[in-house]
Amino acid sequence: MAGTFVIGAEPGIGQAVARRFAREGSSVAVLARSRSTVDGAVAAVEEVGGKALGLLADAADEISLRSGLDAAVERLGVPEVLVYNAAWVRYDRPGELSATELAATLRVNVVGAVSAVTHLAPRMASAGGGTVLLTSGMPTARVTATSLSIGKAGLRAARAVLADEFGPQGVHIATVTVGGPVSPGSPLVPDRIAEHYVRLARQPADQWESDVLIDGETVN
């Protein structure tokens, strides 16, 4: 498998996905805002015998994000798989955040994904196609997680329009919607979730899925 770029490679889904694609023989670039997260993701990939390129990039900053992606392309080539796993997870109720604070969450949860996909998908299409996987959540909006509910709903809408744009060009764009908290001791185990990313990336065009909902032991 050719290169895989993972944006948002914190412990949990991000690192599990990076490890899983490395096991498939893919070269992996991990991009995150903090050096500790990048170094941890690189170490996680190396633990399974893979090789990873670690790069600093802020999903909330378009220049930083696109510069990081360009650096990854320069080193590894145009990816076959792009994973957007960056998220601002916080719990708040309507009115608790200022407009500025709410907009800041949306820059990470939605706008960064659109920036990453529109930057790389044309090159992926020119290279013969590929897969873009967006980590979603909050299948049902919750009043106690207002900004996250709005952000993940926006991400799913973004997937739909991006798929309409780039799907005909050979780029499969799908969301993986995780229906609850992720932890090693819960039914939502990162390594198990990561299997669905690889499965989606292997799908032929006539079997493309647009969204996978993982809710405990149930996958829809």
C-alpha positions as CSV (number, residue, x, y, z in Angstrom):
1,M,0.0,0.0,0.0
2,A,1.3,3.5,-0.9
3,G,1.5,6.4,1.6
4,T,-0.9,7.2,4.3
5,F,-1.2,10.7,5.9
6,V,-2.8,10.9,9.4
7,I,-3.7,14.4,10.6
8,G,-4.4,14.3,14.4
9,A,-2.3,11.4,15.6
10,E,-2.9,11.5,19.3
11,P,-3.1,8.3,21.4
12,G,-6.3,6.5,20.6
13,I,-7.7,6.4,17.1
14,G,-5.0,8.5,15.5
15,Q,-2.1,6.3,16.6
16,A,-4.1,3.1,16.1
17,V,-4.9,4.0,12.5
18,A,-1.2,5.0,11.8
19,R,-0.1,1.6,13.2
20,R,-2.6,-0.3,11.3
21,F,-1.7,1.2,7.9
22,A,2.0,0.7,8.7
23,R,1.2,-3.0,9.2
24,E,-0.2,-3.0,5.7
25,G,3.2,-1.9,4.4
26,S,2.2,1.8,3.9
27,S,4.6,4.6,4.6
28,V,3.0,6.9,7.1
29,A,3.2,10.6,7.8
30,V,1.7,11.8,11.1
31,L,0.8,15.4,11.5
32,A,-0.1,17.0,14.8
33,R,0.1,20.4,16.6
34,S,2.4,19.3,19.4
35,R,5.9,17.8,19.3
36,S,5.0,15.3,22.0
37,T,2.0,14.0,20.0
38,V,4.1,13.7,16.8
39,D,6.9,11.9,18.6
40,G,4.5,9.5,20.3
41,A,2.8,8.6,17.0
42,V,6.1,8.0,15.3
43,A,7.2,5.7,18.2
44,A,3.9,3.9,18.0
45,V,4.4,3.1,14.3
46,E,8.0,2.1,14.9
47,E,6.9,-0.3,17.6
48,V,5.1,-2.4,15.0
49,G,8.1,-2.3,12.6
50,G,6.8,0.6,10.5
51,K,8.4,3.8,9.5
52,A,6.8,7.2,10.1
53,L,7.5,10.7,9.1
54,G,6.5,13.1,11.9
55,L,5.5,16.7,11.1
56,L,4.2,19.6,13.1
57,A,1.0,21.1,11.6
58,D,-1.9,23.0,13.2
59,A,-5.3,21.9,11.8
60,A,-6.8,25.2,12.8
61,D,-4.2,27.2,10.7
62,E,-4.6,26.7,7.0
63,I,-1.1,27.8,6.1
64,S,0.4,25.5,8.8
65,L,-1.7,22.6,7.7
66,R,-1.1,22.9,4.0
67,S,2.6,23.5,4.5
68,G,2.8,20.3,6.6
69,L,0.9,18.3,3.9
70,D,3.2,19.7,1.2
71,A,6.2,18.6,3.3
72,A,4.8,15.1,3.6
73,V,4.2,15.0,-0.2
74,E,7.7,16.1,-0.9
75,R,9.1,13.3,1.3
76,L,6.6,10.5,0.6
77,G,4.8,11.4,-2.5
78,V,1.0,11.9,-3.0
79,P,-0.8,9.7,-0.5
80,E,-3.1,6.9,-1.3
81,V,-5.0,7.5,1.9
82,L,-5.6,10.7,3.8
83,V,-7.1,10.5,7.3
84,Y,-8.4,13.6,9.1
85,N,-8.6,12.7,12.8
86,A,-8.1,16.1,14.3
87,A,-10.8,17.3,16.6
88,W,-11.5,19.8,19.4
89,V,-13.4,17.8,21.9
90,R,-15.1,19.8,24.6
91,Y,-18.3,19.7,26.5
92,D,-20.4,22.9,26.6
93,R,-24.1,23.9,26.5
94,P,-25.8,26.4,24.2
95,G,-24.6,29.9,25.0
96,E,-21.6,28.9,27.1
97,L,-19.1,29.7,24.3
98,S,-18.6,33.1,22.7
99,A,-19.0,33.3,19.0
100,T,-15.2,33.5,18.8
101,E,-14.8,30.3,20.9
102,L,-17.3,28.4,18.9
103,A,-15.7,29.5,15.6
104,A,-12.3,28.2,17.0
105,T,-13.8,24.7,17.5
106,L,-15.2,24.7,14.0
107,R,-11.9,25.6,12.5
108,V,-10.5,22.3,13.9
109,N,-13.6,20.1,13.6
110,V,-14.8,21.2,10.1
111,V,-12.7,23.8,8.3
112,G,-9.4,22.0,8.7
113,A,-10.9,18.9,7.1
114,V,-12.1,20.9,4.1
115,S,-8.7,22.6,3.8
116,A,-6.8,19.3,3.9
117,V,-9.1,17.5,1.4
118,T,-9.3,20.4,-1.1
119,H,-5.5,20.7,-1.0
120,L,-4.7,17.0,-1.6
121,A,-7.7,15.4,-3.3
122,P,-6.9,17.0,-6.7
123,R,-3.4,15.6,-6.6
124,M,-4.7,12.2,-5.4
125,A,-7.1,12.2,-8.4
126,S,-4.3,13.1,-10.8
127,A,-2.2,10.2,-9.3
128,G,-5.0,7.7,-10.0
129,G,-7.3,8.1,-7.0
130,G,-7.3,7.3,-3.4
131,T,-9.3,7.4,-0.1
132,V,-10.1,10.2,2.3
133,L,-11.4,9.1,5.7
134,L,-12.8,11.7,8.2
135,T,-13.2,10.7,11.8
136,S,-16.7,11.7,12.9
137,G,-18.8,11.3,16.0
138,M,-21.9,12.5,17.8
139,P,-24.4,10.6,15.6
140,T,-27.0,12.2,17.8
141,A,-26.6,15.8,18.9
142,R,-26.3,16.3,22.7
143,V,-27.0,19.6,24.5
144,T,-24.1,19.0,26.8
145,A,-21.7,18.8,23.9
146,T,-23.0,21.6,21.8
147,S,-19.9,22.7,19.9
148,L,-18.9,19.1,19.2
149,S,-22.3,18.1,18.0
150,I,-22.4,21.1,15.6
151,G,-18.9,20.4,14.4
152,K,-19.4,16.7,13.7
153,A,-22.7,17.4,11.9
154,G,-20.8,19.9,9.8
155,L,-18.1,17.4,9.1
156,R,-20.6,14.9,7.8
157,A,-22.1,17.6,5.5
158,A,-18.6,18.5,4.4
159,R,-18.0,14.9,3.5
160,A,-21.2,14.8,1.3
161,V,-20.2,17.9,-0.8
162,L,-16.5,16.8,-1.0
163,A,-17.6,13.4,-2.2
164,D,-19.8,15.0,-4.9
165,E,-16.8,17.0,-6.0
166,F,-14.0,14.4,-5.9
167,G,-15.8,11.1,-6.0
168,P,-16.2,11.2,-9.8
169,Q,-12.5,11.9,-10.0
170,G,-11.7,8.6,-8.3
171,V,-11.3,9.8,-4.7
172,H,-13.4,7.9,-2.1
173,I,-14.4,10.2,0.7
174,A,-16.1,8.6,3.8
175,T,-16.7,9.3,7.4
176,V,-16.1,6.9,10.3
177,T,-18.6,7.9,12.9
178,V,-17.7,6.7,16.4
179,G,-20.8,6.6,18.5
180,G,-19.3,7.0,22.0
181,P,-16.2,7.5,24.1
182,V,-13.1,5.7,22.9
183,S,-10.9,3.9,25.5
184,P,-9.0,0.6,25.8
185,G,-11.5,-0.7,28.3
186,S,-14.7,0.2,26.4
187,P,-16.4,-1.6,23.6
188,L,-15.0,1.1,21.3
189,V,-11.4,0.0,21.2
190,P,-9.0,2.1,19.1
191,D,-7.4,-0.9,17.4
192,R,-10.8,-2.4,16.5
193,I,-11.9,1.0,15.1
194,A,-8.8,1.2,13.0
195,E,-9.7,-2.0,11.2
196,H,-12.6,-0.1,9.5
197,Y,-10.3,2.5,8.1
198,V,-8.3,-0.1,6.3
199,R,-11.4,-1.9,5.2
200,L,-12.8,1.4,3.7
201,A,-9.5,2.1,2.0
202,R,-9.6,-1.3,0.3
203,Q,-13.1,-0.9,-1.2
204,P,-13.5,-0.9,-5.0
205,A,-15.4,2.0,-6.4
206,D,-18.6,0.0,-6.9
207,Q,-18.7,-0.8,-3.2
208,W,-17.7,2.5,-1.7
209,E,-19.4,3.3,1.6
210,S,-20.0,6.9,2.6
211,D,-20.3,6.5,6.3
212,V,-19.7,3.8,8.9
213,L,-21.3,4.1,12.3
214,I,-19.4,2.2,15.0
215,D,-21.5,2.0,18.2
216,G,-20.1,-0.5,20.7
217,E,-20.3,-3.9,19.0
218,T,-22.6,-2.7,16.3
219,V,-21.4,-1.5,12.9
220,N,-23.9,0.1,10.5
